[in-house]
Amino acid sequence: MADNDPAFILQISDQAIQNNLYLGDFSSDPDDGNVTIITKKLPMPPLLNFHLVSSCNGLLCLRATHPTFGLISIYNPFTRDYIELPKLITEHPSHHLRVLGFGFDPTTKTHKVVEVSYKLGISCGAFGGHFIRSAVRRALYHPQMATPSSSSIESEVNILTVGSSTWRNLGRFPFHIMWQQSQVLVNGKLHWITYTKRSNATKHIMSFDLATEQFKEVPRPDSITPDRHIHELVVLRGCLSAVSFDNDNKQLEIWVMDEYGAKESWVKELSMGAYVPKILQGQPNDERESLNSRMIYEPKKYMRVLCMLSSGRILLESNNKSLVLYDPHCTTFHHLQVTFQGIPRYFRALLHVSSLNWIDT
């Protein structure tokens, strides 16, 4: 492996524990070229439980879960620099679903956190409180499963410059963000997959410019046929890229926008079939179903694209349980062995560039 292959953060989930972080790095045998993952446990932030939102310039954005739900913090696991951000006060915090974005504004050289919140259209009857808490927990980990009850979407956008003491309200946003985990940062802009109505199957790609603090629609590739849908966004070769599946969720395509903002520059990088990694092949069907439905409500053989390595191979995450390398030249899959202290049931992988950066204050 080349030295410029990316490293990544692994957040380990074992029952209710959400605060184990590992750094994963690639290693290859010079004789046979086999690739392995070397993991190193990282120091923990002063949080009992948290959700790993994103990584930027060596800094991690974390959202606390129980018992301080809603607390957002920034953490560098190598310097152990840590700050808690001012809490955003809303009228009914338990009635809102929130999606976070974290990135770097190159014009002001500051980091910013964006929060898009949706008010739940539900009442608090005898079971209302329980339903709201369940919906909020579901949205925290799987926002694409939590859809406002109205067919029209209305959300509120707030932004905080890290180091500032106050959030700023940017008004309304007439889209629903499909998936928190699919946030990508390209050209100083955050990107998400969105849609405008609950019943609308058409997905849009929306950008948020961290400098101008404006949303703008990014043209999607016309060549993605109606029987396919964009499922996630990734960054490949430094370019905004889209992953699409067919309606049977068996064929995956990766499209790359070679020239940012130019609709005609979308090109299909590759396509691949479904694959069940070894770690899942020995499991009973009902356990596979439980694993899929519990994590991100994804199809049985769905794979999440993480990045492209210098060799041209694609790093994939399957079912929050396995890392796999796909070689597009040989059209082969190679399961990567990942070791931790203990045997966690699930993990989440997030690309990460380590640094000694201190947090803006």
C-alpha positions as CSV (number, residue, x, y, z in Angstrom):
1,M,0.0,0.0,0.0
2,A,1.2,3.5,-0.7
3,D,1.8,5.9,2.1
4,N,-1.0,8.2,0.9
5,D,-3.8,5.5,1.4
6,P,-6.3,6.9,3.9
7,A,-6.6,5.9,7.5
8,F,-10.0,5.7,9.2
9,I,-11.7,5.9,12.6
10,L,-13.7,2.9,13.8
11,Q,-16.4,3.4,16.4
12,I,-17.1,0.2,18.1
13,S,-20.6,-0.7,19.2
14,D,-21.1,-3.5,21.7
15,Q,-24.5,-3.6,23.3
16,A,-25.1,-0.1,24.8
17,I,-21.4,1.0,24.7
18,Q,-20.7,3.6,22.0
19,N,-17.4,5.1,23.2
20,N,-14.7,2.9,21.8
21,L,-12.6,4.4,19.1
22,Y,-9.9,2.8,17.0
23,L,-7.6,4.1,14.3
24,G,-7.4,1.7,11.4
25,D,-4.5,1.7,9.0
26,F,-3.5,-0.4,6.0
27,S,-0.6,-2.8,5.8
28,S,0.5,-5.0,2.9
29,D,2.8,-8.0,2.6
30,P,5.6,-7.0,0.1
31,D,5.7,-10.7,-1.1
32,D,2.1,-11.5,-1.9
33,G,0.5,-8.0,-1.7
34,N,-2.1,-9.2,0.8
35,V,-3.7,-6.3,2.7
36,T,-4.5,-6.3,6.4
37,I,-5.8,-3.7,8.8
38,I,-3.8,-2.5,11.8
39,T,-5.9,-1.1,14.6
40,K,-4.8,1.1,17.5
41,K,-7.1,2.0,20.3
42,L,-7.5,5.8,20.7
43,P,-7.9,7.9,23.9
44,M,-11.5,8.5,24.7
45,P,-13.2,12.0,25.1
46,P,-14.8,12.8,28.4
47,L,-18.2,11.5,27.2
48,L,-20.1,8.4,28.4
49,N,-21.8,7.6,25.1
50,F,-21.6,9.4,21.8
51,H,-22.3,9.2,18.1
52,L,-19.4,9.8,15.7
53,V,-20.7,12.4,13.3
54,S,-17.8,13.3,11.0
55,S,-14.1,14.1,10.7
56,C,-12.3,17.1,9.3
57,N,-8.7,18.2,9.5
58,G,-8.0,15.6,12.3
59,L,-10.9,16.8,14.4
60,L,-13.9,14.6,15.2
61,C,-17.4,16.0,15.6
62,L,-19.3,14.0,18.3
63,R,-22.9,14.1,19.4
64,A,-23.6,12.8,22.9
65,T,-26.4,10.3,23.2
66,H,-27.6,9.3,26.6
67,P,-27.8,11.0,29.2
68,T,-26.8,14.4,27.7
69,F,-28.7,14.0,24.4
70,G,-28.0,17.0,22.0
71,L,-24.6,17.9,23.3
72,I,-22.1,18.5,20.5
73,S,-18.4,18.4,21.0
74,I,-15.2,18.6,19.0
75,Y,-12.3,16.3,19.8
76,N,-8.8,15.5,18.5
77,P,-7.9,12.0,19.7
78,F,-4.2,12.6,19.2
79,T,-3.8,15.9,21.1
80,R,-6.8,15.1,23.4
81,D,-7.9,18.6,22.8
82,Y,-11.7,18.7,23.5
83,I,-14.4,21.3,23.7
84,E,-18.1,21.2,24.2
85,L,-20.1,23.5,21.9
86,P,-22.8,25.9,23.2
87,K,-26.1,24.1,23.3
88,L,-28.7,25.1,20.7
89,I,-31.9,26.0,22.5
90,T,-35.1,25.0,20.8
91,E,-38.7,25.4,21.9
92,H,-39.4,21.6,22.1
93,P,-36.0,19.9,21.8
94,S,-37.5,16.4,22.2
95,H,-39.9,17.0,19.3
96,H,-37.1,17.6,16.7
97,L,-35.0,15.4,14.5
98,R,-31.5,16.8,13.9
99,V,-28.9,16.3,11.2
100,L,-25.4,17.7,11.7
101,G,-22.7,18.9,9.3
102,F,-19.1,19.7,10.2
103,G,-16.5,21.2,7.9
104,F,-13.8,23.8,7.3
105,D,-14.4,27.2,5.8
106,P,-11.2,28.0,3.8
107,T,-12.1,31.7,3.4
108,T,-12.1,32.4,7.2
109,K,-10.0,29.4,8.1
110,T,-12.5,28.3,10.7
111,H,-14.5,25.2,11.4
112,K,-18.3,25.3,11.4
113,V,-21.1,23.1,12.6
114,V,-24.4,23.2,10.8
115,E,-27.6,21.7,12.3
116,V,-30.7,21.0,10.2
117,S,-33.7,20.2,12.4
118,Y,-37.1,18.9,11.6
119,K,-40.1,19.3,13.8
120,L,-42.0,16.0,14.3
121,G,-45.7,16.2,13.4
122,I,-46.8,14.0,16.3
123,S,-48.7,14.6,19.5
124,C,-47.8,13.6,23.0
125,G,-50.7,11.3,24.0
126,A,-50.4,8.4,26.4
127,F,-47.6,6.9,24.3
128,G,-46.5,10.1,22.7
129,G,-43.4,10.6,24.9
130,H,-42.2,7.1,24.2
131,F,-42.8,7.4,20.5
132,I,-40.9,10.7,20.3
133,R,-37.9,9.3,22.2
134,S,-37.9,6.2,19.9
135,A,-38.2,8.4,16.8
136,V,-35.3,10.6,18.0
137,R,-33.1,7.7,18.7
138,R,-33.9,6.2,15.3
139,A,-33.1,9.5,13.6
140,L,-29.8,9.9,15.4
141,Y,-28.4,6.7,13.9
142,H,-30.7,6.2,10.9
143,P,-32.1,9.6,9.7
144,Q,-33.3,8.1,6.4
145,M,-35.9,6.1,8.5
146,A,-37.3,9.1,10.3
147,T,-39.5,11.1,8.0
148,P,-41.8,14.0,9.1
149,S,-45.4,13.1,9.0
150,S,-46.3,15.9,6.5
151,S,-45.9,15.4,2.8
152,S,-44.2,18.8,2.6
153,I,-40.8,19.3,4.3
154,E,-40.0,22.2,6.5
155,S,-36.8,22.4,8.5
156,E,-34.8,25.0,10.3
157,V,-31.0,25.6,9.8
158,N,-28.6,26.9,12.5
159,I,-24.9,27.3,12.2
160,L,-22.1,27.8,14.7
161,T,-18.5,28.9,14.0
162,V,-16.4,26.8,16.4
163,G,-15.0,29.2,19.0
164,S,-18.1,31.4,19.0
165,S,-20.5,31.4,21.9
166,T,-23.7,31.7,19.9
167,W,-25.5,29.8,17.1
168,R,-26.9,31.8,14.2
169,N,-30.3,31.0,12.6
170,L,-30.2,30.8,8.8
171,G,-33.9,30.3,8.3
172,R,-35.9,27.5,6.6
173,F,-34.7,24.7,4.3
174,P,-37.4,23.0,2.1
175,F,-35.7,19.6,1.9
176,H,-35.3,16.5,4.0
177,I,-31.8,15.2,4.3
178,M,-31.9,11.5,3.6
179,W,-28.8,10.2,5.5
180,Q,-26.5,11.8,8.0
181,Q,-23.8,9.3,7.3
182,S,-23.6,10.2,3.7
183,Q,-22.4,13.8,4.4
184,V,-19.2,14.6,2.3
185,L,-17.0,17.8,2.2
186,V,-15.8,18.8,-1.3
187,N,-14.6,22.3,-2.4
188,G,-15.5,23.9,0.9
189,K,-19.0,22.6,0.7
190,L,-21.0,20.0,2.6
191,H,-23.2,17.7,0.6
192,W,-26.2,15.5,1.4
193,I,-28.8,13.5,-0.5
194,T,-32.2,15.2,0.0
195,Y,-35.8,15.0,-1.2
196,T,-38.6,17.5,-1.0
197,K,-41.7,15.3,-0.2
198,R,-42.2,12.1,1.7
199,S,-43.8,10.4,-1.4
200,N,-41.2,11.8,-3.8
201,A,-38.8,9.1,-4.9
202,T,-36.5,11.6,-6.7
203,K,-33.4,12.3,-4.7
204,H,-31.5,15.5,-5.0
205,I,-27.9,16.4,-4.2
206,M,-27.7,19.6,-2.1
207,S,-24.6,21.5,-1.2
208,F,-24.0,23.9,1.7
209,D,-21.3,26.5,1.1
210,L,-19.5,27.0,4.4
211,A,-18.2,30.4,3.1
212,T,-21.4,31.9,1.8
213,E,-23.6,29.8,4.1
214,Q,-26.0,29.1,1.3
215,F,-27.6,25.9,0.0
216,K,-27.5,25.1,-3.7
217,E,-28.6,22.0,-5.7
218,V,-25.8,20.1,-7.4
219,P,-26.8,18.6,-10.8
220,R,-27.2,14.8,-10.6
221,P,-26.1,12.5,-13.4
222,D,-28.8,12.1,-16.1
223,S,-27.4,8.7,-17.0
224,I,-28.7,7.1,-13.8
225,T,-31.8,5.3,-15.1
226,P,-35.2,5.6,-13.4
227,D,-34.9,2.1,-12.1
228,R,-31.9,3.2,-9.9
229,H,-31.7,5.5,-6.9
230,I,-28.8,7.4,-5.4
231,H,-28.1,5.9,-2.0
232,E,-25.0,7.7,-0.7
233,L,-22.3,10.3,-1.5
234,V,-18.6,9.7,-1.2
235,V,-15.3,11.4,-2.2
236,L,-13.2,9.5,-4.8
237,R,-10.0,11.0,-6.2
238,G,-11.0,14.2,-4.5
239,C,-14.2,14.4,-6.5
240,L,-17.9,14.4,-5.5
241,S,-19.2,10.9,-6.2
242,A,-22.6,9.2,-6.0
243,V,-23.4,5.5,-5.3
244,S,-26.5,4.1,-6.9
245,F,-28.4,0.8,-6.6
246,D,-31.0,-0.8,-8.8
247,N,-34.4,-1.5,-7.4
248,D,-33.4,-5.0,-6.4
249,N,-30.4,-3.6,-4.5
250,K,-28.1,-6.1,-6.2
251,Q,-26.1,-4.0,-8.6
252,L,-24.0,-1.1,-7.4
253,E,-22.7,1.7,-9.6
254,I,-20.3,4.5,-8.7
255,W,-20.5,7.8,-10.5
256,V,-17.8,10.5,-10.3
257,M,-18.2,14.2,-11.0
258,D,-14.8,14.9,-12.6
259,E,-15.4,18.7,-12.8
260,Y,-17.2,20.0,-9.8
261,G,-20.6,21.6,-10.7
262,A,-20.5,20.5,-14.3
263,K,-23.4,18.2,-15.0
264,E,-21.8,16.8,-18.2
265,S,-18.7,15.7,-16.3
266,W,-20.5,12.9,-14.4
267,V,-18.9,9.5,-15.5
268,K,-19.6,6.0,-14.4
269,E,-16.5,4.8,-12.6
270,L,-17.5,1.2,-12.1
271,S,-20.3,-1.2,-11.3
272,M,-20.3,-4.3,-9.2
273,G,-22.6,-7.1,-8.0
274,A,-23.8,-7.9,-4.5
275,Y,-21.4,-9.7,-2.2
276,V,-21.9,-11.4,1.2
277,P,-18.6,-11.3,3.2
278,K,-17.3,-14.4,4.9
279,I,-18.1,-13.0,8.4
280,L,-21.8,-13.1,7.4
281,Q,-21.9,-16.2,5.2
282,G,-22.0,-18.5,8.2
283,Q,-24.9,-16.7,9.9
284,P,-28.5,-17.9,9.8
285,N,-30.8,-15.9,7.5
286,D,-32.8,-14.6,10.4
287,E,-29.6,-13.3,12.1
288,R,-28.6,-11.5,8.9
289,E,-32.1,-10.0,8.7
290,S,-31.8,-8.8,12.3
291,L,-28.4,-7.4,11.7
292,N,-29.5,-5.4,8.7
293,S,-32.8,-4.1,10.1
294,R,-31.2,-3.2,13.3
295,M,-28.4,-1.1,11.8
296,I,-29.5,1.1,8.9
297,Y,-32.5,-0.6,7.4
298,E,-30.4,-1.6,4.4
299,P,-30.9,-4.5,1.9
300,K,-29.4,-7.8,2.9
301,K,-26.4,-7.5,0.5
302,Y,-25.9,-3.7,0.7
303,M,-22.3,-2.4,0.9
304,R,-21.3,1.1,1.8
305,V,-18.5,2.7,-0.2
306,L,-15.8,4.3,1.9
307,C,-13.0,5.3,-0.4
308,M,-10.7,4.4,-3.3
309,L,-7.1,3.3,-2.5
310,S,-4.1,4.3,-4.5
311,S,-4.1,0.9,-6.1
312,G,-7.6,1.6,-7.6
313,R,-9.2,-0.9,-5.2
314,I,-12.4,0.2,-3.5
315,L,-12.8,-0.1,0.3
316,L,-16.3,-1.2,1.3
317,E,-18.1,-1.6,4.6
318,S,-20.7,-4.3,4.8
319,N,-23.5,-4.4,7.3
320,N,-21.4,-2.4,9.9
321,K,-19.7,-5.7,10.5
322,S,-17.0,-6.2,7.8
323,L,-14.5,-4.4,5.7
324,V,-14.0,-5.6,2.1
325,L,-11.7,-4.6,-0.7
326,Y,-13.0,-4.8,-4.3
327,D,-10.6,-5.0,-7.2
328,P,-12.3,-3.5,-10.3
329,H,-9.7,-5.0,-12.6
330,C,-10.0,-8.6,-11.4
331,T,-13.7,-8.1,-10.3
332,T,-12.8,-9.8,-7.0
333,F,-13.7,-9.2,-3.3
334,H,-11.2,-9.6,-0.5
335,H,-12.4,-9.7,3.1
336,L,-10.1,-7.7,5.5
337,Q,-9.4,-9.0,8.9
338,V,-10.0,-6.4,11.6
339,T,-9.0,-7.1,15.2
340,F,-10.1,-5.3,18.4
341,Q,-10.0,-5.8,22.1
342,G,-12.9,-8.2,22.5
343,I,-15.5,-9.0,19.8
344,P,-17.8,-6.1,19.1
345,R,-21.1,-6.8,17.3
346,Y,-20.9,-3.7,15.1
347,F,-18.6,-0.9,14.1
348,R,-18.8,2.2,12.0
349,A,-15.9,3.4,9.8
350,L,-15.2,7.0,9.0
351,L,-12.2,8.3,6.9
352,H,-9.8,10.3,9.1
353,V,-6.6,12.3,8.5
354,S,-4.7,12.5,11.8
355,S,-3.2,15.8,12.8
356,L,-2.0,17.8,15.7
357,N,-4.4,20.6,15.0
358,W,-5.8,22.5,18.0
359,I,-9.5,23.4,18.1
360,D,-10.3,26.9,17.1
361,T,-11.3,28.9,20.2
